[in-house]
Amino acid sequence: MVSELEFDVLVVGAGPAGSGAGKGAAENGARTLVIDRKKEIGTPVQCGEVVGLSLLEMTDLKIPPSAICGRQNFTRFVVSRKFVVDNRSPYWRSATVERKVFDKHLAMQAALSGASVQADCRLMSAELDGDDVRSVVLRWRGKDVKVEPKVVIAADGVHSTMGAIQSRPPLEKDGIARGIEFEMVSKKRVPPCMQIFIEPEIGLGYGWIIPKGPYRANVGLGLVGRSESRRDFLTDWISEHPVVSQYFDPDKILEVKAGDAPVPGFDGGPVVGNVLYAGDAAGQTLAFVGEGIMPSYICGKVAGRVAALSFRNKGPDLRAYDDEVRSEIGEEMALGSDLRDALVLIWSLPELSDDERSMVSGMLMNELLTEDDMSMLGSLPDEKGMLAIAKQRAKGSGRPISIRRL
Ligand SMILES: Cc1cc2nc3c(=O)[nH]c(=O)nc-3n(C[C@H](O)[C@H](O)[C@H](O)COP(=O)(O)OP(=O)(O)OC[C@H]3O[C@@H](n4cnc5c(N)ncnc54)[C@H](O)[C@@H]3O)c2cc1C
């Protein structure tokens, strides 16, 4: 009977944050249970599956060959359907993973570290004492089971069950990107880079092509503040786009992936009572692009470690989580938040046309704008002038960035 078992740490969710937390807690000696309501961890996929190599290098992770399906040495920005920026800086190198395989691999690492891992096990409710969780009810093997963990790590995604139980406020409208994506077969070889599309047709947010091999890619959109049908929007976008339609027809779709990505900006490591929030449940993404796989794993692992180490003292002192997350990944996350805030500002300025917003956003994402530029957005040069400035800045930066007309 599970209710007779005792766990120090209950981790809700076995995505990257939960598996990182399970590993962090178990390898530091805590009796750890990781649960996920999915019957198969990693499925269904709701992700573009791209991992920034600079963040990956901050971890102890080796992606197993079976989980890698692409490596990209650069990122291409297609701006306003007019300009192409190829950015070969190390920051923009990436790998594409097969998340069905990768997430299972991460959960396996948690299990190998000593955590109990249970798929098809769902958090249903919790008994609270103030902010503290005293016990939880899990639906496990068809039965309701009561467990009394000392600490809970809520790694249960953007629409967190634990967050609802603790009445955490929902994200603002511009704090969520509504994602939709098709995994598609291409008509011809796709360029060996991640492509990001910034344009008036999308508005705040962006489109992407993420290769999963020479003739296969995730093609998708992250839409912020829009409410139309995502699937229709993506189908039309692919069919009508002068670049995307060269490679893809909407009649060759292998998988449909949809979900919400939190992009509220970095708020460290939130702790409510004896609950540590990690990953999407804590809004721990690189907020200007919604990249969350590696940030979630890194923050989750810190949460697990802090939870476990707290038992070595007199009682759980979980405040270290916020500090440790900030020292481990705070700089990268803060940069992502600053860029996100600047993008939101750009798309709210009435004096800019949508074309200008796209141009400025493209320059911003490639760090070709200065703070002075941001204060002079009301008096931008014309398109030719903007292009000349962007080229000059790219050259002056010493970074491997090339810009050309489409
Ligand atoms: C369309 C889209 C594209 C994206 N593309 C990328 C990308 O290319 N690269 C990137 O880095 N990031 C991307 N992201 C973001 C990335 O997918 C997330 O940031 C990442 O998965 C967060 O990991 P997590 O572990 O916090 O949450 P999740 O991966 O969402 O895992 C949460 C887990 O909790 C489980 N759960 C929820 N409620 C309960 C419950 N009550 N009981 C038990 N289990 C529960 C769920 O089943 C789930 O498995 C994308 C997001 C979207 C929506």
The ligand as an SDF file (V2000), in Angstrom:
LIG
                    3D

 53 58  0  0  0  0  0  0  0  0999 V2000
    4.2970   24.8640  -28.7830 C   0  0  0  0  0  0  0  0  0  0  0  0
    5.4760   24.9350  -27.8450 C   0  0  0  0  0  0  0  0  0  0  0  0
    6.7540   24.8730  -28.3580 C   0  0  0  0  0  0  0  0  0  0  0  0
    7.8470   24.9120  -27.4930 C   0  0  0  0  0  0  0  0  0  0  0  0
    9.0980   24.7810  -28.0260 N   0  0  0  0  0  0  0  0  0  0  0  0
   10.1700   24.7580  -27.2090 C   0  0  0  0  0  0  0  0  0  0  0  0
   11.4680   24.5270  -27.7310 C   0  0  0  0  0  0  0  0  0  0  0  0
   11.6560   24.3110  -28.9300 O   0  0  0  0  0  0  0  0  0  0  0  0
   12.5130   24.5000  -26.8700 N   0  0  0  0  0  0  0  0  0  0  0  0
   12.3490   24.6970  -25.5240 C   0  0  0  0  0  0  0  0  0  0  0  0
   13.3520   24.6850  -24.7820 O   0  0  0  0  0  0  0  0  0  0  0  0
   11.1280   24.9050  -24.9970 N   0  0  0  0  0  0  0  0  0  0  0  0
   10.0410   24.9190  -25.8020 C   0  0  0  0  0  0  0  0  0  0  0  0
    8.7860   25.0670  -25.2700 N   0  0  0  0  0  0  0  0  0  0  0  0
    8.6670   25.1740  -23.8120 C   0  0  0  0  0  0  0  0  0  0  0  0
    8.9160   23.8110  -23.1530 C   0  0  0  0  0  0  0  0  0  0  0  0
    8.1420   22.8180  -23.7730 O   0  0  0  0  0  0  0  0  0  0  0  0
    8.5740   23.8990  -21.6740 C   0  0  0  0  0  0  0  0  0  0  0  0
    9.1630   25.0620  -21.1340 O   0  0  0  0  0  0  0  0  0  0  0  0
    9.0680   22.6730  -20.9020 C   0  0  0  0  0  0  0  0  0  0  0  0
    8.4410   21.4950  -21.3290 O   0  0  0  0  0  0  0  0  0  0  0  0
    8.7910   22.8890  -19.4070 C   0  0  0  0  0  0  0  0  0  0  0  0
    9.1000   21.7380  -18.6880 O   0  0  0  0  0  0  0  0  0  0  0  0
    8.2960   21.4040  -17.3440 P   0  0  0  0  0  0  0  0  0  0  0  0
    8.8620   20.1490  -16.8400 O   0  0  0  0  0  0  0  0  0  0  0  0
    8.2710   22.5930  -16.4860 O   0  0  0  0  0  0  0  0  0  0  0  0
    6.7870   21.2150  -17.8080 O   0  0  0  0  0  0  0  0  0  0  0  0
    6.1410   20.1160  -18.7460 P   0  0  0  0  0  0  0  0  0  0  0  0
    7.0990   19.6220  -19.7430 O   0  0  0  0  0  0  0  0  0  0  0  0
    4.8680   20.7120  -19.2150 O   0  0  0  0  0  0  0  0  0  0  0  0
    5.8250   18.9180  -17.7460 O   0  0  0  0  0  0  0  0  0  0  0  0
    4.8180   19.0410  -16.7620 C   0  0  0  0  0  0  0  0  0  0  0  0
    4.3330   17.6360  -16.4650 C   0  0  0  0  0  0  0  0  0  0  0  0
    3.4270   17.7110  -15.3680 O   0  0  0  0  0  0  0  0  0  0  0  0
    2.4420   16.7430  -15.5740 C   0  0  0  0  0  0  0  0  0  0  0  0
    1.2650   17.0830  -14.7550 N   0  0  0  0  0  0  0  0  0  0  0  0
    0.4650   18.1700  -14.8650 C   0  0  0  0  0  0  0  0  0  0  0  0
   -0.5170   18.1490  -13.9480 N   0  0  0  0  0  0  0  0  0  0  0  0
   -0.3320   17.0100  -13.2400 C   0  0  0  0  0  0  0  0  0  0  0  0
   -1.0450   16.4010  -12.1590 C   0  0  0  0  0  0  0  0  0  0  0  0
   -2.1210   16.9670  -11.6330 N   0  0  0  0  0  0  0  0  0  0  0  0
   -0.5930   15.2130  -11.6750 N   0  0  0  0  0  0  0  0  0  0  0  0
    0.5050   14.6180  -12.2170 C   0  0  0  0  0  0  0  0  0  0  0  0
    1.2040   15.1410  -13.2420 N   0  0  0  0  0  0  0  0  0  0  0  0
    0.8040   16.3130  -13.7490 C   0  0  0  0  0  0  0  0  0  0  0  0
    2.1600   16.7810  -17.0560 C   0  0  0  0  0  0  0  0  0  0  0  0
    1.5870   15.5830  -17.5170 O   0  0  0  0  0  0  0  0  0  0  0  0
    3.5580   17.0340  -17.6240 C   0  0  0  0  0  0  0  0  0  0  0  0
    4.1940   15.8510  -18.0470 O   0  0  0  0  0  0  0  0  0  0  0  0
    7.6640   25.0470  -26.0970 C   0  0  0  0  0  0  0  0  0  0  0  0
    6.3720   25.1320  -25.5840 C   0  0  0  0  0  0  0  0  0  0  0  0
    5.2910   25.0710  -26.4390 C   0  0  0  0  0  0  0  0  0  0  0  0
    3.9140   25.1350  -25.8640 C   0  0  0  0  0  0  0  0  0  0  0  0
  1  2  1  0
  2  3  1  0
  2 52  2  0
  3  4  2  0
  4  5  1  0
  4 50  1  0
  5  6  2  0
  6  7  1  0
  6 13  1  0
  7  8  2  0
  7  9  1  0
  9 10  1  0
 10 11  2  0
 10 12  1  0
 12 13  2  0
 13 14  1  0
 14 15  1  0
 14 50  1  0
 15 16  1  0
 16 17  1  0
 16 18  1  0
 18 19  1  0
 18 20  1  0
 20 21  1  0
 20 22  1  0
 22 23  1  0
 23 24  1  0
 24 25  2  0
 24 26  1  0
 24 27  1  0
 27 28  1  0
 28 29  2  0
 28 30  1  0
 28 31  1  0
 31 32  1  0
 32 33  1  0
 33 34  1  0
 33 48  1  0
 34 35  1  0
 35 36  1  0
 35 46  1  0
 36 37  1  0
 36 45  1  0
 37 38  2  0
 38 39  1  0
 39 40  1  0
 39 45  2  0
 40 41  1  0
 40 42  2  0
 42 43  1  0
 43 44  2  0
 44 45  1  0
 46 47  1  0
 46 48  1  0
 48 49  1  0
 50 51  2  0
 51 52  1  0
 52 53  1  0
M  END
$$$$
